[in-house]
Amino acid sequence: MSEENSIEEIFFRYLKHYSYNPEDLDYHLLDKHLENLQALARIGHSGISVFDISKISIVYYSPNYGALLGYNRADFEAQGQKFFDEKIHPADKLHLSQHGITSLKLFDNFSIDEKKNHKLVNEYRMLNAGNRYVRLIEQHQVLELDKSGQLWLMLSLVDISPDQEECNGIKSQLLNFRTGNIIPVEPVQKTQLELTKRELEILHLVKKGLLSKEISDRLSISIHTVNTHRQRVLEKLGAGNSMEAVIFASKFGLVN
């Protein structure tokens, strides 16, 4: 598995940590938003999309989405999200996934008002219909939260960036559009994964091949405590099993 694919997988696994009650998701709200968004798309030039975190998929593309890059709707209608994902510059795609994890963690720690007042602004490169990379600027903001205050529907507005001279790398920042305050978004670092010293210690022993009983004896703690720490590590890293946790942690430099 390449680094790009593994980081992207961690990002999508992180999305799965959100838990929704289907009865609390009122899709009539989405229908009302779409009426306004379709009108906005007709008079504006921005590409508009809506991402549904509960479905982990884009549920709306404006008819003009892709026209900025010279694509016809028929080019991406069948593939949708996958079509555009494959057009992102590979290096930028890796960093967008890294920044995406960081941004979600920041949003998760915001109050409801802060979630509604912030937008994530990304600049990155995408291949146009002429087979040339063009720099885009994309703004993500909350369209709807669920009843518990979790992120649910996210609105995206895409435009050609006025900065085409420096066509290298990506820029990401969280903007509070009420106050103008900006939070730079950096790639996920080991401190942002929030593994405790004990969790790192246990993960290192797991990598060495020790079983829970052996770890228990080595650290003089109960097997129950070992297994509790192991479960928390899986949750924090979005891993399905201990081997995946070791692989993901190794990518982030958490274990040697």
QUIQUITA-V221801 format. One record per residue. N is the residue number from 0. RES is the residue in one small letter. SS is DSSP state (hx for helix, st for strand, lp for the rest). PHI is phi as a letter, one per 30 degrees, with the letter a starting at -180 (* if undefined). D_CENTER is the distance of its C-alpha to the mean C-alpha in whole Angstrom. Layout:
N,RES,SS,PHI,D_CENTER + N,RES,SS,PHI,D_CENTER
This chain:
0,m,lp,*,19 + 1,s,lp,d,18 + 2,e,hx,d,16 + 3,e,hx,e,13 + 4,n,hx,d,13 + 5,s,hx,d,13 + 6,i,hx,d,10 + 7,e,hx,d,8 + 8,e,hx,d,10 + 9,i,hx,d,9 + 10,f,hx,e,5 + 11,f,hx,d,7 + 12,r,hx,d,9 + 13,y,hx,d,8 + 14,l,hx,e,7 + 15,k,lp,d,11 + 16,h,lp,d,12 + 17,y,lp,d,12 + 18,s,lp,b,16 + 19,y,lp,c,17 + 20,n,lp,c,21 + 21,p,hx,e,22 + 22,e,hx,d,25 + 23,d,hx,c,23 + 24,l,lp,c,21 + 25,d,lp,c,23 + 26,y,hx,d,22 + 27,h,hx,d,25 + 28,l,hx,d,23 + 29,l,hx,d,21 + 30,d,hx,e,24 + 31,k,hx,d,25 + 32,h,hx,d,22 + 33,l,hx,d,23 + 34,e,hx,e,26 + 35,n,hx,d,26 + 36,l,hx,d,23 + 37,q,hx,d,25 + 38,a,hx,d,28 + 39,l,hx,d,25 + 40,a,hx,d,25 + 41,r,hx,d,28 + 42,i,hx,c,29 + 43,g,lp,c,26 + 44,h,lp,c,25 + 45,s,lp,d,21 + 46,g,st,d,19 + 47,i,st,b,18 + 48,s,st,b,15 + 49,v,st,b,14 + 50,f,st,c,11 + 51,d,st,c,12 + 52,i,lp,d,10 + 53,s,lp,d,13 + 54,k,lp,c,14 + 55,i,lp,h,10 + 56,s,st,a,12 + 57,i,st,d,13 + 58,v,st,c,16 + 59,y,st,a,18 + 60,y,st,b,18 + 61,s,lp,d,21 + 62,p,lp,e,24 + 63,n,lp,c,24 + 64,y,lp,d,20 + 65,g,lp,j,21 + 66,a,hx,d,24 + 67,l,hx,e,23 + 68,l,hx,c,23 + 69,g,lp,i,26 + 70,y,lp,d,25 + 71,n,lp,d,27 + 72,r,hx,e,25 + 73,a,hx,d,27 + 74,d,hx,d,25 + 75,f,hx,c,22 + 76,e,lp,d,23 + 77,a,lp,d,23 + 78,q,lp,d,20 + 79,g,lp,h,18 + 80,q,hx,e,14 + 81,k,hx,d,15 + 82,f,hx,e,18 + 83,f,hx,d,15 + 84,d,hx,e,13 + 85,e,lp,d,16 + 86,k,lp,c,17 + 87,i,st,d,15 + 88,h,lp,e,17 + 89,p,hx,e,16 + 90,a,hx,d,16 + 91,d,hx,d,13 + 92,k,hx,d,11 + 93,l,hx,d,11 + 94,h,hx,d,10 + 95,l,hx,d,8 + 96,s,hx,d,6 + 97,q,hx,d,7 + 98,h,hx,d,7 + 99,g,hx,d,3 + 100,i,hx,d,5 + 101,t,hx,e,8 + 102,s,hx,d,7 + 103,l,hx,d,6 + 104,k,hx,d,9 + 105,l,hx,d,11 + 106,f,hx,d,11 + 107,d,hx,d,12 + 108,n,lp,c,15 + 109,f,lp,d,16 + 110,s,lp,d,19 + 111,i,hx,e,19 + 112,d,hx,d,21 + 113,e,hx,d,18 + 114,k,hx,d,15 + 115,k,hx,d,17 + 116,n,hx,c,18 + 117,h,st,c,15 + 118,k,st,b,13 + 119,l,st,c,11 + 120,v,st,c,13 + 121,n,st,c,12 + 122,e,st,b,15 + 123,y,st,a,15 + 124,r,st,c,17 + 125,m,st,b,18 + 126,l,st,d,21 + 127,n,lp,c,23 + 128,a,lp,d,26 + 129,g,lp,d,28 + 130,n,lp,i,26 + 131,r,lp,b,25 + 132,y,st,d,22 + 133,v,st,c,22 + 134,r,st,d,20 + 135,l,st,c,17 + 136,i,st,b,16 + 137,e,st,b,14 + 138,q,st,c,13 + 139,h,st,c,11 + 140,q,st,b,13 + 141,v,st,d,14 + 142,l,st,c,16 + 143,e,st,a,17 + 144,l,st,c,16 + 145,d,lp,d,18 + 146,k,lp,d,21 + 147,s,lp,d,20 + 148,g,lp,j,18 + 149,q,lp,d,14 + 150,l,st,e,12 + 151,w,st,b,13 + 152,l,st,c,13 + 153,m,st,c,11 + 154,l,st,c,13 + 155,s,st,b,13 + 156,l,st,c,16 + 157,v,st,c,17 + 158,d,st,b,20 + 159,i,st,d,21 + 160,s,lp,d,21 + 161,p,lp,d,25 + 162,d,lp,c,24 + 163,q,lp,c,25 + 164,e,lp,d,27 + 165,e,lp,c,24 + 166,c,lp,d,22 + 167,n,lp,b,21 + 168,g,lp,i,17 + 169,i,lp,b,15 + 170,k,st,b,15 + 171,s,st,b,12 + 172,q,st,a,13 + 173,l,st,c,13 + 174,l,st,c,17 + 175,n,st,d,19 + 176,f,lp,d,21 + 177,r,lp,d,23 + 178,t,lp,c,24 + 179,g,lp,i,23 + 180,n,lp,d,22 + 181,i,st,c,19 + 182,i,st,c,16 + 183,p,st,d,16 + 184,v,lp,c,12 + 185,e,lp,c,13 + 186,p,lp,e,12 + 187,v,lp,e,11 + 188,q,lp,c,15 + 189,k,hx,e,17 + 190,t,hx,d,18 + 191,q,hx,d,14 + 192,l,hx,d,14 + 193,e,lp,h,17 + 194,l,lp,d,19 + 195,t,lp,d,23 + 196,k,hx,e,26 + 197,r,hx,d,27 + 198,e,hx,d,24 + 199,l,hx,d,24 + 200,e,hx,d,28 + 201,i,hx,d,27 + 202,l,hx,d,24 + 203,h,hx,d,27 + 204,l,hx,d,30 + 205,v,hx,d,28 + 206,k,hx,d,27 + 207,k,lp,d,31 + 208,g,lp,j,31 + 209,l,lp,d,33 + 210,l,lp,d,33 + 211,s,hx,e,32 + 212,k,hx,d,36 + 213,e,hx,d,36 + 214,i,hx,d,34 + 215,s,hx,e,35 + 216,d,hx,d,39 + 217,r,hx,d,37 + 218,l,hx,c,36 + 219,s,lp,h,38 + 220,i,lp,b,36 + 221,s,lp,d,36 + 222,i,hx,d,34 + 223,h,hx,e,33 + 224,t,hx,d,31 + 225,v,hx,e,30 + 226,n,hx,d,28 + 227,t,hx,d,27 + 228,h,hx,d,25 + 229,r,hx,d,24 + 230,q,hx,d,22 + 231,r,hx,d,20 + 232,v,hx,d,19 + 233,l,hx,e,18 + 234,e,hx,d,16 + 235,k,hx,d,14 + 236,l,hx,c,13 + 237,g,lp,i,12 + 238,a,lp,c,16 + 239,g,lp,d,18 + 240,n,lp,a,21 + 241,s,hx,d,22 + 242,m,hx,d,23 + 243,e,hx,d,19 + 244,a,hx,e,18 + 245,v,hx,d,21 + 246,i,hx,d,19 + 247,f,hx,d,16 + 248,a,hx,d,18 + 249,s,hx,d,20 + 250,k,hx,d,17 + 251,f,lp,c,16 + 252,g,lp,i,20 + 253,l,lp,d,20 + 254,v,lp,b,23 + 255,n,lp,d,26
